[in-house]
Amino acid sequence: MPAPDGVELLTDFYLARPLQPHTTIPLCSPYARAGVWALLGRAFAERGYHAVIQSCRGTFGSDGEITADRRRRAVGVVAVAIRPAPAPALSRST
């Protein structure tokens, strides 16, 4: 998913069923999107929430350089706010 400055951030979507508008929980992490983050994404989806888990820039396959500033939160929140809901084919539940 592109950040506002064009940097590609790797993002996993966990979608609640039935597929319809639900509250979305955005998570951005400098750690891998697998493991605990994947468990959280699935747990949220099983409880009726969509979850969007994004690797911070420069980490775990996302483009750019990692930065230690407050812009990371803003990028993740903006990414969720400006993107339409993904199609079911784009969902990932690993």
PDB file of N, CA, C and O in Angstrom:
ATOM      1  N   MET A   1       0.851  -1.154   0.000  1.00  0.00           N
ATOM      2  CA  MET A   1       0.000   0.000   0.000  1.00  0.00           C
ATOM      3  C   MET A   1       0.910   1.234   0.000  1.00  0.00           C
ATOM      4  O   MET A   1       1.822   1.314   0.822  1.00  0.00           O
ATOM      5  N   PRO A   2       0.687   2.179  -0.887  1.00  0.00           N
ATOM      6  CA  PRO A   2       1.564   3.348  -0.925  1.00  0.00           C
ATOM      7  C   PRO A   2       1.269   4.335   0.208  1.00  0.00           C
ATOM      8  O   PRO A   2       0.112   4.632   0.506  1.00  0.00           O
ATOM      9  N   ALA A   3       2.333   4.833   0.828  1.00  0.00           N
ATOM     10  CA  ALA A   3       2.209   5.910   1.814  1.00  0.00           C
ATOM     11  C   ALA A   3       1.971   7.214   1.053  1.00  0.00           C
ATOM     12  O   ALA A   3       2.146   7.245  -0.165  1.00  0.00           O
ATOM     13  N   PRO A   4       1.580   8.279   1.731  1.00  0.00           N
ATOM     14  CA  PRO A   4       1.343   9.547   1.045  1.00  0.00           C
ATOM     15  C   PRO A   4       2.534  10.042   0.232  1.00  0.00           C
ATOM     16  O   PRO A   4       2.353  10.753  -0.756  1.00  0.00           O
ATOM     17  N   ASP A   5       3.762   9.671   0.636  1.00  0.00           N
ATOM     18  CA  ASP A   5       4.938  10.108  -0.112  1.00  0.00           C
ATOM     19  C   ASP A   5       5.358   9.102  -1.186  1.00  0.00           C
ATOM     20  O   ASP A   5       6.416   9.254  -1.796  1.00  0.00           O
ATOM     21  N   GLY A   6       4.522   8.060  -1.424  1.00  0.00           N
ATOM     22  CA  GLY A   6       4.787   7.096  -2.483  1.00  0.00           C
ATOM     23  C   GLY A   6       5.559   5.861  -2.076  1.00  0.00           C
ATOM     24  O   GLY A   6       5.685   4.938  -2.880  1.00  0.00           O
ATOM     25  N   VAL A   7       6.084   5.803  -0.860  1.00  0.00           N
ATOM     26  CA  VAL A   7       6.818   4.636  -0.385  1.00  0.00           C
ATOM     27  C   VAL A   7       5.835   3.478  -0.202  1.00  0.00           C
ATOM     28  O   VAL A   7       4.786   3.638   0.422  1.00  0.00           O
ATOM     29  N   GLU A   8       6.183   2.314  -0.751  1.00  0.00           N
ATOM     30  CA  GLU A   8       5.319   1.134  -0.620  1.00  0.00           C
ATOM     31  C   GLU A   8       5.510   0.489   0.753  1.00  0.00           C
ATOM     32  O   GLU A   8       6.628   0.141   1.133  1.00  0.00           O
ATOM     33  N   LEU A   9       4.424   0.334   1.482  1.00  0.00           N
ATOM     34  CA  LEU A   9       4.445  -0.309   2.793  1.00  0.00           C
ATOM     35  C   LEU A   9       3.697  -1.633   2.686  1.00  0.00           C
ATOM     36  O   LEU A   9       2.538  -1.663   2.272  1.00  0.00           O
ATOM     37  N   LEU A  10       4.361  -2.732   3.061  1.00  0.00           N
ATOM     38  CA  LEU A  10       3.704  -4.030   3.006  1.00  0.00           C
ATOM     39  C   LEU A  10       2.589  -4.071   4.042  1.00  0.00           C
ATOM     40  O   LEU A  10       2.772  -3.666   5.190  1.00  0.00           O
ATOM     41  N   THR A  11       1.437  -4.564   3.617  1.00  0.00           N
ATOM     42  CA  THR A  11       0.231  -4.503   4.439  1.00  0.00           C
ATOM     43  C   THR A  11      -0.550  -5.793   4.318  1.00  0.00           C
ATOM     44  O   THR A  11      -0.732  -6.315   3.218  1.00  0.00           O
ATOM     45  N   ASP A  12      -1.013  -6.310   5.446  1.00  0.00           N
ATOM     46  CA  ASP A  12      -1.888  -7.481   5.468  1.00  0.00           C
ATOM     47  C   ASP A  12      -3.261  -7.040   5.952  1.00  0.00           C
ATOM     48  O   ASP A  12      -3.383  -6.224   6.865  1.00  0.00           O
ATOM     49  N   PHE A  13      -4.292  -7.594   5.321  1.00  0.00           N
ATOM     50  CA  PHE A  13      -5.671  -7.295   5.694  1.00  0.00           C
ATOM     51  C   PHE A  13      -6.303  -8.537   6.299  1.00  0.00           C
ATOM     52  O   PHE A  13      -6.167  -9.632   5.752  1.00  0.00           O
ATOM     53  N   TYR A  14      -6.981  -8.380   7.404  1.00  0.00           N
ATOM     54  CA  TYR A  14      -7.753  -9.445   8.035  1.00  0.00           C
ATOM     55  C   TYR A  14      -9.181  -8.931   8.083  1.00  0.00           C
ATOM     56  O   TYR A  14      -9.482  -7.965   8.783  1.00  0.00           O
ATOM     57  N   LEU A  15     -10.058  -9.585   7.332  1.00  0.00           N
ATOM     58  CA  LEU A  15     -11.409  -9.075   7.149  1.00  0.00           C
ATOM     59  C   LEU A  15     -12.421  -9.882   7.938  1.00  0.00           C
ATOM     60  O   LEU A  15     -12.399 -11.113   7.937  1.00  0.00           O
ATOM     61  N   ALA A  16     -13.313  -9.160   8.614  1.00  0.00           N
ATOM     62  CA  ALA A  16     -14.399  -9.798   9.350  1.00  0.00           C
ATOM     63  C   ALA A  16     -15.413 -10.359   8.362  1.00  0.00           C
ATOM     64  O   ALA A  16     -15.532  -9.867   7.240  1.00  0.00           O
ATOM     65  N   ARG A  17     -16.125 -11.365   8.770  1.00  0.00           N
ATOM     66  CA  ARG A  17     -17.204 -11.947   7.972  1.00  0.00           C
ATOM     67  C   ARG A  17     -18.514 -11.722   8.706  1.00  0.00           C
ATOM     68  O   ARG A  17     -18.530 -11.795   9.935  1.00  0.00           O
ATOM     69  N   PRO A  18     -19.601 -11.457   8.023  1.00  0.00           N
ATOM     70  CA  PRO A  18     -19.699 -11.294   6.580  1.00  0.00           C
ATOM     71  C   PRO A  18     -18.977 -10.027   6.142  1.00  0.00           C
ATOM     72  O   PRO A  18     -18.808  -9.085   6.917  1.00  0.00           O
ATOM     73  N   LEU A  19     -18.552 -10.028   4.871  1.00  0.00           N
ATOM     74  CA  LEU A  19     -17.801  -8.903   4.343  1.00  0.00           C
ATOM     75  C   LEU A  19     -18.743  -7.720   4.149  1.00  0.00           C
ATOM     76  O   LEU A  19     -19.543  -7.687   3.214  1.00  0.00           O
ATOM     77  N   GLN A  20     -18.631  -6.768   5.038  1.00  0.00           N
ATOM     78  CA  GLN A  20     -19.432  -5.545   4.996  1.00  0.00           C
ATOM     79  C   GLN A  20     -18.688  -4.506   5.820  1.00  0.00           C
ATOM     80  O   GLN A  20     -17.690  -4.834   6.462  1.00  0.00           O
ATOM     81  N   PRO A  21     -19.147  -3.271   5.817  1.00  0.00           N
ATOM     82  CA  PRO A  21     -18.428  -2.265   6.615  1.00  0.00           C
ATOM     83  C   PRO A  21     -18.392  -2.647   8.101  1.00  0.00           C
ATOM     84  O   PRO A  21     -19.417  -2.958   8.707  1.00  0.00           O
ATOM     85  N   HIS A  22     -17.202  -2.614   8.654  1.00  0.00           N
ATOM     86  CA  HIS A  22     -16.971  -2.872  10.079  1.00  0.00           C
ATOM     87  C   HIS A  22     -15.939  -1.857  10.549  1.00  0.00           C
ATOM     88  O   HIS A  22     -15.273  -1.212   9.739  1.00  0.00           O
ATOM     89  N   THR A  23     -15.816  -1.725  11.841  1.00  0.00           N
ATOM     90  CA  THR A  23     -14.738  -0.912  12.392  1.00  0.00           C
ATOM     91  C   THR A  23     -13.409  -1.519  11.971  1.00  0.00           C
ATOM     92  O   THR A  23     -13.249  -2.739  11.984  1.00  0.00           O
ATOM     93  N   THR A  24     -12.442  -0.664  11.593  1.00  0.00           N
ATOM     94  CA  THR A  24     -11.126  -1.131  11.174  1.00  0.00           C
ATOM     95  C   THR A  24     -10.085  -0.743  12.211  1.00  0.00           C
ATOM     96  O   THR A  24     -10.038   0.402  12.662  1.00  0.00           O
ATOM     97  N   ILE A  25      -9.259  -1.698  12.580  1.00  0.00           N
ATOM     98  CA  ILE A  25      -8.189  -1.470  13.547  1.00  0.00           C
ATOM     99  C   ILE A  25      -6.866  -1.424  12.779  1.00  0.00           C
ATOM    100  O   ILE A  25      -6.411  -2.447  12.267  1.00  0.00           O
ATOM    101  N   PRO A  26      -6.241  -0.231  12.697  1.00  0.00           N
ATOM    102  CA  PRO A  26      -4.946  -0.132  12.000  1.00  0.00           C
ATOM    103  C   PRO A  26      -3.787  -0.389  12.962  1.00  0.00           C
ATOM    104  O   PRO A  26      -3.756   0.159  14.064  1.00  0.00           O
ATOM    105  N   LEU A  27      -2.843  -1.218  12.546  1.00  0.00           N
ATOM    106  CA  LEU A  27      -1.643  -1.492  13.340  1.00  0.00           C
ATOM    107  C   LEU A  27      -0.430  -1.322  12.438  1.00  0.00           C
ATOM    108  O   LEU A  27      -0.407  -1.830  11.317  1.00  0.00           O
ATOM    109  N   CYS A  28       0.569  -0.614  12.923  1.00  0.00           N
ATOM    110  CA  CYS A  28       1.802  -0.412  12.184  1.00  0.00           C
ATOM    111  C   CYS A  28       2.946  -0.850  13.084  1.00  0.00           C
ATOM    112  O   CYS A  28       3.046  -0.412  14.231  1.00  0.00           O
ATOM    113  N   SER A  29       3.811  -1.715  12.563  1.00  0.00           N
ATOM    114  CA  SER A  29       4.856  -2.291  13.408  1.00  0.00           C
ATOM    115  C   SER A  29       6.202  -2.338  12.685  1.00  0.00           C
ATOM    116  O   SER A  29       6.250  -2.579  11.478  1.00  0.00           O
ATOM    117  N   PRO A  30       7.294  -2.109  13.418  1.00  0.00           N
ATOM    118  CA  PRO A  30       8.616  -2.295  12.835  1.00  0.00           C
ATOM    119  C   PRO A  30       9.040  -3.766  12.863  1.00  0.00           C
ATOM    120  O   PRO A  30      10.145  -4.104  12.438  1.00  0.00           O
ATOM    121  N   TYR A  31       8.162  -4.633  13.363  1.00  0.00           N
ATOM    122  CA  TYR A  31       8.451  -6.059  13.449  1.00  0.00           C
ATOM    123  C   TYR A  31       7.649  -6.792  12.374  1.00  0.00           C
ATOM    124  O   TYR A  31       6.774  -6.193  11.749  1.00  0.00           O
ATOM    125  N   ALA A  32       7.926  -8.055  12.150  1.00  0.00           N
ATOM    126  CA  ALA A  32       7.251  -8.842  11.111  1.00  0.00           C
ATOM    127  C   ALA A  32       5.739  -8.841  11.320  1.00  0.00           C
ATOM    128  O   ALA A  32       5.253  -8.759  12.448  1.00  0.00           O
ATOM    129  N   ARG A  33       5.003  -8.935  10.206  1.00  0.00           N
ATOM    130  CA  ARG A  33       3.547  -8.967  10.274  1.00  0.00           C
ATOM    131  C   ARG A  33       3.039 -10.363  10.631  1.00  0.00           C
ATOM    132  O   ARG A  33       1.841 -10.543  10.851  1.00  0.00           O
ATOM    133  N   ALA A  34       3.921 -11.341  10.691  1.00  0.00           N
ATOM    134  CA  ALA A  34       3.539 -12.711  11.044  1.00  0.00           C
ATOM    135  C   ALA A  34       3.565 -12.865  12.570  1.00  0.00           C
ATOM    136  O   ALA A  34       3.720 -11.885  13.298  1.00  0.00           O
ATOM    137  N   GLY A  35       3.416 -14.072  13.028  1.00  0.00           N
ATOM    138  CA  GLY A  35       3.510 -14.357  14.458  1.00  0.00           C
ATOM    139  C   GLY A  35       2.406 -13.700  15.257  1.00  0.00           C
ATOM    140  O   GLY A  35       1.225 -13.853  14.946  1.00  0.00           O
ATOM    141  N   VAL A  36       2.793 -12.965  16.289  1.00  0.00           N
ATOM    142  CA  VAL A  36       1.821 -12.340  17.190  1.00  0.00           C
ATOM    143  C   VAL A  36       0.905 -11.379  16.440  1.00  0.00           C
ATOM    144  O   VAL A  36      -0.293 -11.322  16.718  1.00  0.00           O
ATOM    145  N   TRP A  37       1.460 -10.621  15.486  1.00  0.00           N
ATOM    146  CA  TRP A  37       0.635  -9.660  14.749  1.00  0.00           C
ATOM    147  C   TRP A  37      -0.430 -10.384  13.935  1.00  0.00           C
ATOM    148  O   TRP A  37      -1.574  -9.932  13.879  1.00  0.00           O
ATOM    149  N   ALA A  38      -0.073 -11.499  13.304  1.00  0.00           N
ATOM    150  CA  ALA A  38      -1.049 -12.275  12.536  1.00  0.00           C
ATOM    151  C   ALA A  38      -2.127 -12.848  13.461  1.00  0.00           C
ATOM    152  O   ALA A  38      -3.307 -12.861  13.111  1.00  0.00           O
ATOM    153  N   LEU A  39      -1.718 -13.318  14.635  1.00  0.00           N
ATOM    154  CA  LEU A  39      -2.705 -13.818  15.602  1.00  0.00           C
ATOM    155  C   LEU A  39      -3.665 -12.718  16.013  1.00  0.00           C
ATOM    156  O   LEU A  39      -4.869 -12.950  16.120  1.00  0.00           O
ATOM    157  N   LEU A  40      -3.140 -11.515  16.246  1.00  0.00           N
ATOM    158  CA  LEU A  40      -4.013 -10.388  16.593  1.00  0.00           C
ATOM    159  C   LEU A  40      -4.970 -10.051  15.460  1.00  0.00           C
ATOM    160  O   LEU A  40      -6.157  -9.821  15.691  1.00  0.00           O
ATOM    161  N   GLY A  41      -4.456 -10.021  14.236  1.00  0.00           N
ATOM    162  CA  GLY A  41      -5.303  -9.735  13.081  1.00  0.00           C
ATOM    163  C   GLY A  41      -6.439 -10.729  12.961  1.00  0.00           C
ATOM    164  O   GLY A  41      -7.588 -10.341  12.750  1.00  0.00           O
ATOM    165  N   ARG A  42      -6.129 -12.002  13.093  1.00  0.00           N
ATOM    166  CA  ARG A  42      -7.174 -13.034  13.028  1.00  0.00           C
ATOM    167  C   ARG A  42      -8.159 -12.912  14.178  1.00  0.00           C
ATOM    168  O   ARG A  42      -9.366 -13.054  13.987  1.00  0.00           O
ATOM    169  N   ALA A  43      -7.640 -12.648  15.376  1.00  0.00           N
ATOM    170  CA  ALA A  43      -8.520 -12.516  16.544  1.00  0.00           C
ATOM    171  C   ALA A  43      -9.486 -11.346  16.364  1.00  0.00           C
ATOM    172  O   ALA A  43     -10.670 -11.471  16.677  1.00  0.00           O
ATOM    173  N   PHE A  44      -8.998 -10.216  15.867  1.00  0.00           N
ATOM    174  CA  PHE A  44      -9.885  -9.081  15.625  1.00  0.00           C
ATOM    175  C   PHE A  44     -10.940  -9.435  14.589  1.00  0.00           C
ATOM    176  O   PHE A  44     -12.118  -9.133  14.781  1.00  0.00           O
ATOM    177  N   ALA A  45     -10.530 -10.080  13.481  1.00  0.00           N
ATOM    178  CA  ALA A  45     -11.474 -10.443  12.419  1.00  0.00           C
ATOM    179  C   ALA A  45     -12.535 -11.422  12.936  1.00  0.00           C
ATOM    180  O   ALA A  45     -13.709 -11.308  12.581  1.00  0.00           O
ATOM    181  N   GLU A  46     -12.131 -12.365  13.756  1.00  0.00           N
ATOM    182  CA  GLU A  46     -13.087 -13.329  14.319  1.00  0.00           C
ATOM    183  C   GLU A  46     -14.093 -12.657  15.238  1.00  0.00           C
ATOM    184  O   GLU A  46     -15.175 -13.195  15.472  1.00  0.00           O
ATOM    185  N   ARG A  47     -13.750 -11.491  15.760  1.00  0.00           N
ATOM    186  CA  ARG A  47     -14.631 -10.762  16.673  1.00  0.00           C
ATOM    187  C   ARG A  47     -15.385  -9.620  15.992  1.00  0.00           C
ATOM    188  O   ARG A  47     -15.988  -8.778  16.658  1.00  0.00           O
ATOM    189  N   GLY A  48     -15.342  -9.600  14.646  1.00  0.00           N
ATOM    190  CA  GLY A  48     -16.150  -8.640  13.909  1.00  0.00           C
ATOM    191  C   GLY A  48     -15.474  -7.341  13.518  1.00  0.00           C
ATOM    192  O   GLY A  48     -16.153  -6.385  13.143  1.00  0.00           O
ATOM    193  N   TYR A  49     -14.151  -7.282  13.596  1.00  0.00           N
ATOM    194  CA  TYR A  49     -13.415  -6.088  13.208  1.00  0.00           C
ATOM    195  C   TYR A  49     -12.528  -6.403  12.003  1.00  0.00           C
ATOM    196  O   TYR A  49     -12.030  -7.521  11.870  1.00  0.00           O
ATOM    197  N   HIS A  50     -12.334  -5.422  11.135  1.00  0.00           N
ATOM    198  CA  HIS A  50     -11.298  -5.554  10.112  1.00  0.00           C
ATOM    199  C   HIS A  50      -9.989  -5.120  10.770  1.00  0.00           C
ATOM    200  O   HIS A  50      -9.983  -4.196  11.584  1.00  0.00           O
ATOM    201  N   ALA A  51      -8.898  -5.769  10.429  1.00  0.00           N
ATOM    202  CA  ALA A  51      -7.587  -5.366  10.940  1.00  0.00           C
ATOM    203  C   ALA A  51      -6.652  -5.148   9.752  1.00  0.00           C
ATOM    204  O   ALA A  51      -6.638  -5.934   8.805  1.00  0.00           O
ATOM    205  N   VAL A  52      -5.879  -4.075   9.818  1.00  0.00           N
ATOM    206  CA  VAL A  52      -4.894  -3.750   8.796  1.00  0.00           C
ATOM    207  C   VAL A  52      -3.553  -3.681   9.506  1.00  0.00           C
ATOM    208  O   VAL A  52      -3.341  -2.819  10.358  1.00  0.00           O
ATOM    209  N   ILE A  53      -2.639  -4.593   9.155  1.00  0.00           N
ATOM    210  CA  ILE A  53      -1.332  -4.646   9.808  1.00  0.00           C
ATOM    211  C   ILE A  53      -0.275  -4.289   8.775  1.00  0.00           C
ATOM    212  O   ILE A  53      -0.152  -4.941   7.738  1.00  0.00           O
ATOM    213  N   GLN A  54       0.480  -3.248   9.076  1.00  0.00           N
ATOM    214  CA  GLN A  54       1.405  -2.668   8.110  1.00  0.00           C
ATOM    215  C   GLN A  54       2.821  -2.662   8.680  1.00  0.00           C
ATOM    216  O   GLN A  54       3.030  -2.320   9.844  1.00  0.00           O
ATOM    217  N   SER A  55       3.791  -3.043   7.848  1.00  0.00           N
ATOM    218  CA  SER A  55       5.195  -2.927   8.246  1.00  0.00           C
ATOM    219  C   SER A  55       5.638  -1.483   8.077  1.00  0.00           C
ATOM    220  O   SER A  55       5.371  -0.865   7.046  1.00  0.00           O
ATOM    221  N   CYS A  56       6.307  -0.951   9.073  1.00  0.00           N
ATOM    222  CA  CYS A  56       6.838   0.409   8.990  1.00  0.00           C
ATOM    223  C   CYS A  56       7.840   0.495   7.847  1.00  0.00           C
ATOM    224  O   CYS A  56       8.414  -0.513   7.436  1.00  0.00           O
ATOM    225  N   ARG A  57       8.044   1.692   7.343  1.00  0.00           N
ATOM    226  CA  ARG A  57       9.000   1.884   6.247  1.00  0.00           C
ATOM    227  C   ARG A  57      10.371   1.353   6.650  1.00  0.00           C
ATOM    228  O   ARG A  57      10.833   1.541   7.775  1.00  0.00           O
ATOM    229  N   GLY A  58      11.002   0.684   5.688  1.00  0.00           N
ATOM    230  CA  GLY A  58      12.346   0.166   5.911  1.00  0.00           C
ATOM    231  C   GLY A  58      12.412  -1.099   6.740  1.00  0.00           C
ATOM    232  O   GLY A  58      13.504  -1.522   7.122  1.00  0.00           O
ATOM    233  N   THR A  59      11.269  -1.720   7.033  1.00  0.00           N
ATOM    234  CA  THR A  59      11.274  -2.938   7.842  1.00  0.00           C
ATOM    235  C   THR A  59      10.492  -4.036   7.148  1.00  0.00           C
ATOM    236  O   THR A  59       9.454  -3.775   6.540  1.00  0.00           O
ATOM    237  N   PHE A  60      10.982  -5.254   7.234  1.00  0.00           N
ATOM    238  CA  PHE A  60      10.300  -6.458   6.773  1.00  0.00           C
ATOM    239  C   PHE A  60       9.675  -6.318   5.398  1.00  0.00           C
ATOM    240  O   PHE A  60       8.511  -6.667   5.201  1.00  0.00           O
ATOM    241  N   GLY A  61      10.445  -5.808   4.447  1.00  0.00           N
ATOM    242  CA  GLY A  61      10.018  -5.751   3.060  1.00  0.00           C
ATOM    243  C   GLY A  61       9.403  -4.442   2.610  1.00  0.00           C
ATOM    244  O   GLY A  61       9.240  -4.233   1.408  1.00  0.00           O
ATOM    245  N   SER A  62       9.053  -3.548   3.534  1.00  0.00           N
ATOM    246  CA  SER A  62       8.526  -2.248   3.139  1.00  0.00           C
ATOM    247  C   SER A  62       9.663  -1.386   2.607  1.00  0.00           C
ATOM    248  O   SER A  62      10.795  -1.469   3.085  1.00  0.00           O
ATOM    249  N   ASP A  63       9.354  -0.560   1.619  1.00  0.00           N
ATOM    250  CA  ASP A  63      10.358   0.324   1.033  1.00  0.00           C
ATOM    251  C   ASP A  63      10.721   1.452   2.001  1.00  0.00           C
ATOM    252  O   ASP A  63      10.106   1.609   3.056  1.00  0.00           O
ATOM    253  N   GLY A  64      11.726   2.226   1.620  1.00  0.00           N
ATOM    254  CA  GLY A  64      12.133   3.394   2.393  1.00  0.00           C
ATOM    255  C   GLY A  64      13.099   3.051   3.503  1.00  0.00           C
ATOM    256  O   GLY A  64      13.539   1.910   3.646  1.00  0.00           O
ATOM    257  N   GLU A  65      13.417   4.061   4.283  1.00  0.00           N
ATOM    258  CA  GLU A  65      14.312   3.905   5.428  1.00  0.00           C
ATOM    259  C   GLU A  65      13.517   4.040   6.709  1.00  0.00           C
ATOM    260  O   GLU A  65      12.607   4.862   6.814  1.00  0.00           O
ATOM    261  N   ILE A  66      13.878   3.212   7.688  1.00  0.00           N
ATOM    262  CA  ILE A  66      13.195   3.294   8.970  1.00  0.00           C
ATOM    263  C   ILE A  66      13.511   4.641   9.625  1.00  0.00           C
ATOM    264  O   ILE A  66      14.651   5.103   9.607  1.00  0.00           O
ATOM    265  N   THR A  67      12.499   5.247  10.192  1.00  0.00           N
ATOM    266  CA  THR A  67      12.675   6.523  10.874  1.00  0.00           C
ATOM    267  C   THR A  67      12.136   6.406  12.291  1.00  0.00           C
ATOM    268  O   THR A  67      11.160   5.697  12.539  1.00  0.00           O
ATOM    269  N   ALA A  68      12.761   7.088  13.190  1.00  0.00           N
ATOM    270  CA  ALA A  68      12.321   7.069  14.587  1.00  0.00           C
ATOM    271  C   ALA A  68      11.645   8.393  14.911  1.00  0.00           C
ATOM    272  O   ALA A  68      12.100   9.144  15.773  1.00  0.00           O
ATOM    273  N   ASP A  69      10.561   8.666  14.213  1.00  0.00           N
ATOM    274  CA  ASP A  69       9.832   9.900  14.499  1.00  0.00           C
ATOM    275  C   ASP A  69       8.330   9.629  14.533  1.00  0.00           C
ATOM    276  O   ASP A  69       7.892   8.492  14.354  1.00  0.00           O
ATOM    277  N   ARG A  70       7.575  10.640  14.754  1.00  0.00           N
ATOM    278  CA  ARG A  70       6.135  10.489  14.944  1.00  0.00           C
ATOM    279  C   ARG A  70       5.362  10.373  13.636  1.00  0.00           C
ATOM    280  O   ARG A  70       4.153  10.143  13.669  1.00  0.00           O
ATOM    281  N   ARG A  71       6.010  10.522  12.500  1.00  0.00           N
ATOM    282  CA  ARG A  71       5.301  10.429  11.222  1.00  0.00           C
ATOM    283  C   ARG A  71       4.780   9.030  10.955  1.00  0.00           C
ATOM    284  O   ARG A  71       3.817   8.874  10.205  1.00  0.00           O
ATOM    285  N   ARG A  72       5.389   8.002  11.546  1.00  0.00           N
ATOM    286  CA  ARG A  72       4.968   6.625  11.275  1.00  0.00           C
ATOM    287  C   ARG A  72       3.495   6.427  11.586  1.00  0.00           C
ATOM    288  O   ARG A  72       2.768   5.846  10.781  1.00  0.00           O
ATOM    289  N   ARG A  73       3.043   6.900  12.744  1.00  0.00           N
ATOM    290  CA  ARG A  73       1.639   6.748  13.107  1.00  0.00           C
ATOM    291  C   ARG A  73       0.754   7.461  12.106  1.00  0.00           C
ATOM    292  O   ARG A  73      -0.261   6.910  11.681  1.00  0.00           O
ATOM    293  N   ALA A  74       1.112   8.659  11.726  1.00  0.00           N
ATOM    294  CA  ALA A  74       0.307   9.434  10.791  1.00  0.00           C
ATOM    295  C   ALA A  74       0.194   8.728   9.445  1.00  0.00           C
ATOM    296  O   ALA A  74      -0.877   8.726   8.837  1.00  0.00           O
ATOM    297  N   VAL A  75       1.279   8.132   8.975  1.00  0.00           N
ATOM    298  CA  VAL A  75       1.245   7.431   7.685  1.00  0.00           C
ATOM    299  C   VAL A  75       0.282   6.255   7.753  1.00  0.00           C
ATOM    300  O   VAL A  75      -0.522   6.070   6.839  1.00  0.00           O
ATOM    301  N   GLY A  76       0.343   5.468   8.799  1.00  0.00           N
ATOM    302  CA  GLY A  76      -0.552   4.322   8.926  1.00  0.00           C
ATOM    303  C   GLY A  76      -2.007   4.724   9.007  1.00  0.00           C
ATOM    304  O   GLY A  76      -2.858   4.121   8.353  1.00  0.00           O
ATOM    305  N   VAL A  77      -2.300   5.733   9.802  1.00  0.00           N
ATOM    306  CA  VAL A  77      -3.674   6.190   9.944  1.00  0.00           C
ATOM    307  C   VAL A  77      -4.180   6.763   8.628  1.00  0.00           C
ATOM    308  O   VAL A  77      -5.314   6.489   8.237  1.00  0.00           O
ATOM    309  N   VAL A  78      -3.367   7.551   7.941  1.00  0.00           N
ATOM    310  CA  VAL A  78      -3.772   8.108   6.649  1.00  0.00           C
ATOM    311  C   VAL A  78      -4.008   6.996   5.642  1.00  0.00           C
ATOM    312  O   VAL A  78      -4.973   7.050   4.880  1.00  0.00           O
ATOM    313  N   ALA A  79      -3.140   5.988   5.625  1.00  0.00           N
ATOM    314  CA  ALA A  79      -3.277   4.890   4.665  1.00  0.00           C
ATOM    315  C   ALA A  79      -4.626   4.207   4.824  1.00  0.00           C
ATOM    316  O   ALA A  79      -5.269   3.884   3.825  1.00  0.00           O
ATOM    317  N   VAL A  80      -5.064   3.983   6.043  1.00  0.00           N
ATOM    318  CA  VAL A  80      -6.356   3.342   6.269  1.00  0.00           C
ATOM    319  C   VAL A  80      -7.490   4.289   5.893  1.00  0.00           C
ATOM    320  O   VAL A  80      -8.487   3.860   5.312  1.00  0.00           O
ATOM    321  N   ALA A  81      -7.349   5.557   6.214  1.00  0.00           N
ATOM    322  CA  ALA A  81      -8.422   6.514   5.979  1.00  0.00           C
ATOM    323  C   ALA A  81      -8.674   6.775   4.506  1.00  0.00           C
ATOM    324  O   ALA A  81      -9.817   7.017   4.119  1.00  0.00           O
ATOM    325  N   ILE A  82      -7.643   6.734   3.668  1.00  0.00           N
ATOM    326  CA  ILE A  82      -7.834   7.128   2.285  1.00  0.00           C
ATOM    327  C   ILE A  82      -8.080   5.956   1.342  1.00  0.00           C
ATOM    328  O   ILE A  82      -8.400   6.177   0.175  1.00  0.00           O
ATOM    329  N   ARG A  83      -7.943   4.738   1.803  1.00  0.00           N
ATOM    330  CA  ARG A  83      -8.092   3.585   0.922  1.00  0.00           C
ATOM    331  C   ARG A  83      -9.489   2.989   1.056  1.00  0.00           C
ATOM    332  O   ARG A  83     -10.018   2.906   2.165  1.00  0.00           O
ATOM    333  N   PRO A  84     -10.095   2.573  -0.060  1.00  0.00           N
ATOM    334  CA  PRO A  84     -11.371   1.858   0.028  1.00  0.00           C
ATOM    335  C   PRO A  84     -11.144   0.472   0.613  1.00  0.00           C
ATOM    336  O   PRO A  84     -10.015  -0.016   0.656  1.00  0.00           O
ATOM    337  N   ALA A  85     -12.218  -0.155   1.060  1.00  0.00           N
ATOM    338  CA  ALA A  85     -12.109  -1.511   1.598  1.00  0.00           C
ATOM    339  C   ALA A  85     -11.569  -2.433   0.515  1.00  0.00           C
ATOM    340  O   ALA A  85     -11.999  -2.343  -0.635  1.00  0.00           O
ATOM    341  N   PRO A  86     -10.634  -3.321   0.855  1.00  0.00           N
ATOM    342  CA  PRO A  86     -10.079  -4.228  -0.155  1.00  0.00           C
ATOM    343  C   PRO A  86     -11.105  -5.262  -0.585  1.00  0.00           C
ATOM    344  O   PRO A  86     -12.001  -5.626   0.177  1.00  0.00           O
ATOM    345  N   ALA A  87     -10.960  -5.722  -1.802  1.00  0.00           N
ATOM    346  CA  ALA A  87     -11.818  -6.798  -2.303  1.00  0.00           C
ATOM    347  C   ALA A  87     -11.445  -8.091  -1.601  1.00  0.00           C
ATOM    348  O   ALA A  87     -10.306  -8.241  -1.159  1.00  0.00           O
ATOM    349  N   PRO A  88     -12.379  -9.031  -1.488  1.00  0.00           N
ATOM    350  CA  PRO A  88     -12.062 -10.292  -0.807  1.00  0.00           C
ATOM    351  C   PRO A  88     -10.825 -10.989  -1.373  1.00  0.00           C
ATOM    352  O   PRO A  88     -10.109 -11.655  -0.625  1.00  0.00           O
ATOM    353  N   ALA A  89     -10.558 -10.857  -2.658  1.00  0.00           N
ATOM    354  CA  ALA A  89      -9.397 -11.517  -3.249  1.00  0.00           C
ATOM    355  C   ALA A  89      -8.093 -10.954  -2.713  1.00  0.00           C
ATOM    356  O   ALA A  89      -7.062 -11.622  -2.785  1.00  0.00           O
ATOM    357  N   LEU A  90      -8.115  -9.724  -2.169  1.00  0.00           N
ATOM    358  CA  LEU A  90      -6.905  -9.110  -1.634  1.00  0.00           C
ATOM    359  C   LEU A  90      -6.683  -9.467  -0.167  1.00  0.00           C
ATOM    360  O   LEU A  90      -5.619  -9.188   0.387  1.00  0.00           O
ATOM    361  N   SER A  91      -7.674 -10.078   0.458  1.00  0.00           N
ATOM    362  CA  SER A  91      -7.545 -10.388   1.882  1.00  0.00           C
ATOM    363  C   SER A  91      -6.511 -11.476   2.079  1.00  0.00           C
ATOM    364  O   SER A  91      -6.281 -12.305   1.198  1.00  0.00           O
ATOM    365  N   ARG A  92      -5.894 -11.462   3.246  1.00  0.00           N
ATOM    366  CA  ARG A  92      -4.886 -12.469   3.569  1.00  0.00           C
ATOM    367  C   ARG A  92      -5.121 -12.905   4.998  1.00  0.00           C
ATOM    368  O   ARG A  92      -5.180 -12.073   5.902  1.00  0.00           O
ATOM    369  N   SER A  93      -5.252 -14.155   5.201  1.00  0.00           N
ATOM    370  CA  SER A  93      -5.382 -14.660   6.561  1.00  0.00           C
ATOM    371  C   SER A  93      -4.492 -15.864   6.722  1.00  0.00           C
ATOM    372  O   SER A  93      -4.912 -17.009   6.552  1.00  0.00           O
ATOM    373  N   THR A  94      -3.232 -15.571   7.059  1.00  0.00           N
ATOM    374  CA  THR A  94      -2.244 -16.632   7.229  1.00  0.00           C
ATOM    375  C   THR A  94      -1.978 -16.841   8.680  1.00  0.00           C
ATOM    376  O   THR A  94      -1.171 -17.696   9.043  1.00  0.00           O
TER     377      THR A  94
END
